[in-house]
Amino acid sequence: MLEKQIEKYLKEQVQARGWLCWKLVSPGTTGVPDRIVVGPNRQIVFVELKKPETGKLSKIQQFRLKQLRGLGHWIKVIDSKAGVDNLIKGLTKGVYGHDL
């Protein structure tokens, strides 16, 4: 499975619930997460998508995720449809914290 297939699945699952799944583009700033998911009850999660099993975070991606987490934002690295399903489940249940 390709990263773009997981990204498409994420977008479909999020939008099917009436939530937002925006592509995050930040010209001039490298390493920003791929998507921002805005769920129910003011839940916002930055999502970095990776190819299953072989996808790895670059050093700049690790740095950006650490920056966001340090500011109290939720981060999720997803490399499978099951990872998307777990994110959806957590947001649906109102799970708050970095361990989505």
MDAnalysis code that builds the backbone (N, CA, C; Angstrom):
import MDAnalysis as mda
import numpy as np

u = mda.Universe.empty(300, n_residues=100, atom_resindex=np.repeat(np.arange(100), 3), trajectory=True)
u.add_TopologyAttr("name", ["N", "CA", "C"] * 100)
u.add_TopologyAttr("resid", np.arange(1, 101))
u.add_TopologyAttr("resname", ["MET", "LEU", "GLU", "LYS", "GLN", "ILE", "GLU", "LYS", "TYR", "LEU", "LYS", "GLU", "GLN", "VAL", "GLN", "ALA", "ARG", "GLY", "TRP", "LEU", "CYS", "TRP", "LYS", "LEU", "VAL", "SER", "PRO", "GLY", "THR", "THR", "GLY", "VAL", "PRO", "ASP", "ARG", "ILE", "VAL", "VAL", "GLY", "PRO", "ASN", "ARG", "GLN", "ILE", "VAL", "PHE", "VAL", "GLU", "LEU", "LYS", "LYS", "PRO", "GLU", "THR", "GLY", "LYS", "LEU", "SER", "LYS", "ILE", "GLN", "GLN", "PHE", "ARG", "LEU", "LYS", "GLN", "LEU", "ARG", "GLY", "LEU", "GLY", "HIS", "TRP", "ILE", "LYS", "VAL", "ILE", "ASP", "SER", "LYS", "ALA", "GLY", "VAL", "ASP", "ASN", "LEU", "ILE", "LYS", "GLY", "LEU", "THR", "LYS", "GLY", "VAL", "TYR", "GLY", "HIS", "ASP", "LEU"])
u.atoms.positions = np.array([
    [0.838, -1.176, 0.000],
    [0.000, 0.000, 0.000],
    [0.889, 1.247, 0.000],
    [0.468, 2.244, -0.734],
    [1.216, 3.484, -0.838],
    [0.735, 4.520, 0.181],
    [1.611, 5.452, 0.489],
    [1.263, 6.523, 1.424],
    [0.032, 7.293, 0.940],
    [-0.034, 7.544, -0.370],
    [-1.164, 8.324, -0.883],
    [-2.494, 7.574, -0.742],
    [-2.449, 6.242, -0.729],
    [-3.671, 5.455, -0.509],
    [-4.148, 5.604, 0.944],
    [-3.217, 5.621, 1.865],
    [-3.559, 5.818, 3.281],
    [-4.096, 7.229, 3.474],
    [-3.472, 8.197, 2.817],
    [-3.928, 9.584, 2.912],
    [-5.352, 9.727, 2.364],
    [-5.633, 9.067, 1.254],
    [-6.983, 9.106, 0.678],
    [-7.991, 8.484, 1.644],
    [-7.633, 7.363, 2.247],
    [-8.506, 6.693, 3.214],
    [-8.762, 7.593, 4.423],
    [-7.709, 8.236, 4.920],
    [-7.851, 9.164, 6.044],
    [-8.853, 10.256, 5.692],
    [-8.665, 10.873, 4.551],
    [-9.541, 11.966, 4.127],
    [-10.995, 11.491, 4.008],
    [-11.193, 10.331, 3.402],
    [-12.555, 9.790, 3.242],
    [-13.215, 9.520, 4.590],
    [-12.480, 8.897, 5.498],
    [-13.039, 8.536, 6.800],
    [-13.360, 9.775, 7.638],
    [-12.487, 10.750, 7.590],
    [-12.703, 11.980, 8.353],
    [-13.896, 12.751, 7.786],
    [-13.915, 12.928, 6.474],
    [-14.990, 13.694, 5.843],
    [-16.339, 12.988, 5.942],
    [-16.345, 11.660, 5.981],
    [-17.600, 10.905, 6.114],
    [-18.289, 11.223, 7.439],
    [-17.522, 11.697, 8.415],
    [-18.075, 12.034, 9.731],
    [-18.381, 13.526, 9.865],
    [-18.146, 14.264, 8.785],
    [-18.409, 15.691, 8.807],
    [-17.289, 16.510, 9.436],
    [-16.133, 15.880, 9.642],
    [-14.986, 16.571, 10.209],
    [-14.152, 17.150, 9.074],
    [-13.067, 17.814, 9.423],
    [-12.185, 18.424, 8.433],
    [-10.868, 17.668, 8.347],
    [-10.346, 17.572, 7.129],
    [-9.052, 16.922, 6.902],
    [-8.326, 17.735, 5.840],
    [-7.574, 18.710, 6.293],
    [-6.918, 19.622, 5.368],
    [-5.477, 19.222, 5.111],
    [-5.065, 19.374, 3.854],
    [-3.667, 19.203, 3.474],
    [-2.915, 20.389, 4.056],
    [-1.850, 20.127, 4.759],
    [-1.089, 21.187, 5.409],
    [0.117, 21.525, 4.532],
    [0.120, 22.743, 4.018],
    [1.214, 23.212, 3.176],
    [1.775, 24.482, 3.808],
    [3.072, 24.512, 3.964],
    [3.700, 25.664, 4.593],
    [4.934, 26.070, 3.778],
    [4.731, 26.879, 2.746],
    [5.869, 27.292, 1.906],
    [6.976, 27.920, 2.744],
    [8.186, 27.475, 2.489],
    [9.328, 28.015, 3.216],
    [9.643, 27.304, 4.517],
    [8.785, 26.367, 4.926],
    [9.026, 25.612, 6.157],
    [8.947, 24.124, 5.825],
    [10.062, 23.436, 5.915],
    [10.086, 22.008, 5.601],
    [9.728, 21.180, 6.823],
    [9.255, 19.970, 6.566],
    [9.011, 19.008, 7.632],
    [7.673, 19.121, 8.329],
    [6.777, 19.989, 7.847],
    [5.472, 20.096, 8.500],
    [4.652, 18.836, 8.210],
    [3.751, 18.453, 9.130],
    [2.931, 17.251, 8.923],
    [2.080, 17.358, 7.648],
    [1.665, 16.208, 7.143],
    [0.910, 16.146, 5.893],
    [-0.504, 16.708, 6.015],
    [-1.178, 16.395, 7.107],
    [-2.592, 16.744, 7.259],
    [-2.874, 17.287, 8.652],
    [-3.926, 18.069, 8.718],
    [-4.461, 18.497, 10.006],
    [-5.912, 18.022, 10.036],
    [-6.249, 17.274, 11.069],
    [-7.603, 16.731, 11.229],
    [-8.285, 17.518, 12.347],
    [-9.441, 18.065, 12.015],
    [-10.240, 18.796, 13.000],
    [-11.488, 17.968, 13.256],
    [-11.555, 17.399, 14.445],
    [-12.651, 16.519, 14.808],
    [-13.647, 17.202, 15.723],
    [-14.488, 16.400, 16.352],
    [-15.509, 16.952, 17.236],
    [-14.897, 17.506, 18.522],
    [-15.641, 18.388, 19.165],
    [-15.257, 18.915, 20.486],
    [-13.881, 19.571, 20.498],
    [-13.595, 20.346, 19.488],
    [-12.352, 21.126, 19.400],
    [-11.085, 20.275, 19.360],
    [-11.178, 19.053, 18.920],
    [-10.008, 18.186, 18.820],
    [-9.296, 18.456, 17.490],
    [-8.005, 18.729, 17.581],
    [-7.187, 18.973, 16.397],
    [-5.956, 18.080, 16.494],
    [-5.680, 17.352, 15.410],
    [-4.539, 16.441, 15.383],
    [-3.724, 16.697, 14.122],
    [-2.420, 16.860, 14.284],
    [-1.520, 16.950, 13.147],
    [-1.118, 15.527, 12.774],
    [-1.272, 15.175, 11.495],
    [-1.032, 13.801, 11.047],
    [0.092, 13.769, 10.023],
    [1.081, 12.946, 10.299],
    [2.149, 12.659, 9.347],
    [1.903, 11.258, 8.816],
    [1.819, 11.132, 7.511],
    [1.554, 9.840, 6.880],
    [2.849, 9.244, 6.345],
    [2.956, 7.933, 6.481],
    [4.148, 7.223, 6.029],
    [3.759, 5.948, 5.301],
    [4.639, 5.497, 4.431],
    [4.460, 4.222, 3.744],
    [4.568, 3.109, 4.784],
    [3.686, 2.111, 4.703],
    [3.729, 1.022, 5.689],
    [5.105, 0.363, 5.792],
    [5.519, 0.143, 7.000],
    [6.722, -0.595, 7.375],
    [8.038, 0.063, 6.987],
    [8.117, 0.697, 5.823],
    [9.402, 1.253, 5.394],
    [9.489, 2.761, 5.530],
    [8.361, 3.427, 5.759],
    [8.371, 4.879, 5.886],
    [8.955, 5.309, 7.219],
    [9.875, 6.248, 7.176],
    [10.507, 6.727, 8.400],
    [10.465, 8.247, 8.419],
    [10.390, 8.802, 9.612],
    [10.430, 10.251, 9.765],
    [11.844, 10.761, 9.516],
    [11.936, 11.835, 8.747],
    [13.238, 12.481, 8.562],
    [13.561, 13.265, 9.833],
    [14.793, 13.720, 9.936],
    [15.201, 14.494, 11.118],
    [14.376, 15.775, 11.237],
    [14.114, 16.452, 10.113],
    [13.346, 17.687, 10.176],
    [11.897, 17.404, 10.543],
    [11.342, 16.287, 10.088],
    [9.974, 15.910, 10.483],
    [9.918, 15.619, 11.975],
    [10.907, 14.904, 12.487],
    [10.969, 14.630, 13.922],
    [11.017, 15.941, 14.705],
    [11.820, 16.882, 14.228],
    [11.942, 18.179, 14.881],
    [10.608, 18.923, 14.875],
    [9.937, 18.973, 13.720],
    [8.649, 19.687, 13.618],
    [7.592, 19.049, 14.522],
    [7.532, 17.731, 14.544],
    [6.554, 17.057, 15.402],
    [6.852, 17.339, 16.872],
    [8.129, 17.360, 17.213],
    [8.525, 17.678, 18.594],
    [8.135, 19.113, 18.942],
    [8.293, 20.033, 17.999],
    [7.877, 21.422, 18.218],
    [6.386, 21.498, 18.515],
    [5.595, 20.850, 17.677],
    [4.136, 20.877, 17.850],
    [3.718, 20.225, 19.161],
    [4.310, 19.083, 19.464],
    [3.995, 18.377, 20.712],
    [4.393, 19.237, 21.912],
    [5.511, 19.925, 21.810],
    [5.971, 20.794, 22.890],
    [5.031, 21.966, 23.155],
    [4.274, 22.339, 22.140],
    [3.283, 23.406, 22.285],
    [1.919, 22.866, 22.701],
    [1.866, 21.562, 22.982],
    [0.638, 20.965, 23.477],
    [-0.296, 20.417, 22.419],
    [0.180, 20.322, 21.178],
    [-0.681, 19.810, 20.111],
    [-0.579, 18.289, 20.000],
    [-1.636, 17.692, 19.492],
    [-1.666, 16.252, 19.295],
    [-1.015, 15.914, 17.972],
    [-0.241, 14.843, 17.996],
    [0.492, 14.382, 16.828],
    [0.172, 12.912, 16.620],
    [0.024, 12.515, 15.370],
    [-0.175, 11.101, 15.064],
    [0.585, 10.773, 13.791],
    [1.442, 9.773, 13.836],
    [2.117, 9.255, 12.654],
    [1.362, 7.995, 12.261],
    [0.873, 7.958, 11.027],
    [0.023, 6.860, 10.568],
    [0.648, 6.200, 9.348],
    [0.728, 4.863, 9.388],
    [1.288, 4.127, 8.251],
    [0.396, 2.972, 7.787],
    [-0.900, 3.033, 8.155],
    [-1.815, 1.967, 7.753],
    [-3.265, 2.426, 7.885],
    [-4.154, 1.679, 7.243],
    [-5.579, 1.957, 7.401],
    [-6.000, 1.718, 8.848],
    [-5.390, 0.737, 9.500],
    [-5.694, 0.475, 10.913],
    [-5.318, 1.679, 11.773],
    [-4.228, 2.358, 11.418],
    [-3.844, 3.563, 12.137],
    [-4.875, 4.669, 11.976],
    [-5.437, 4.771, 10.776],
    [-6.510, 5.737, 10.530],
    [-7.720, 5.375, 11.379],
    [-8.071, 4.096, 11.379],
    [-9.225, 3.634, 12.160],
    [-9.043, 3.937, 13.648],
    [-7.828, 3.753, 14.162],
    [-7.548, 4.047, 15.571],
    [-7.683, 5.540, 15.869],
    [-7.235, 6.368, 14.938],
    [-7.387, 7.812, 15.112],
    [-8.864, 8.187, 15.157],
    [-9.636, 7.664, 14.227],
    [-11.077, 7.938, 14.176],
    [-11.749, 7.484, 15.472],
    [-11.403, 6.290, 15.926],
    [-11.975, 5.754, 17.161],
    [-11.655, 6.654, 18.352],
    [-10.407, 7.092, 18.447],
    [-10.005, 7.957, 19.549],
    [-10.731, 9.287, 19.534],
    [-10.854, 9.890, 18.364],
    [-11.551, 11.168, 18.261],
    [-13.039, 11.010, 18.541],
    [-13.614, 9.909, 18.091],
    [-15.030, 9.654, 18.330],
    [-15.308, 9.500, 19.825],
    [-14.386, 8.849, 20.524],
    [-14.547, 8.630, 21.968],
    [-14.126, 9.832, 22.796],
    [-13.558, 10.847, 22.142],
    [-13.120, 12.027, 22.878],
    [-11.838, 11.815, 23.647],
    [-10.947, 11.013, 23.093],
    [-9.655, 10.771, 23.744],
    [-8.818, 12.024, 23.640],
    [-8.376, 12.517, 24.766],
    [-7.545, 13.699, 24.784],
    [-6.144, 13.322, 25.251],
    [-5.153, 13.706, 24.535],
    [-3.769, 13.420, 24.907],
    [-2.963, 13.063, 23.689],
    [-1.690, 12.814, 23.875],
    [-0.790, 12.530, 22.771],
    [-0.791, 11.062, 22.364],
    [-1.490, 10.226, 23.071],
    [-1.447, 8.794, 22.782],
    [-2.625, 8.324, 21.946],
    [-3.053, 9.126, 21.006],
    [-4.162, 8.710, 20.135],
    [-3.775, 7.504, 19.335],
])
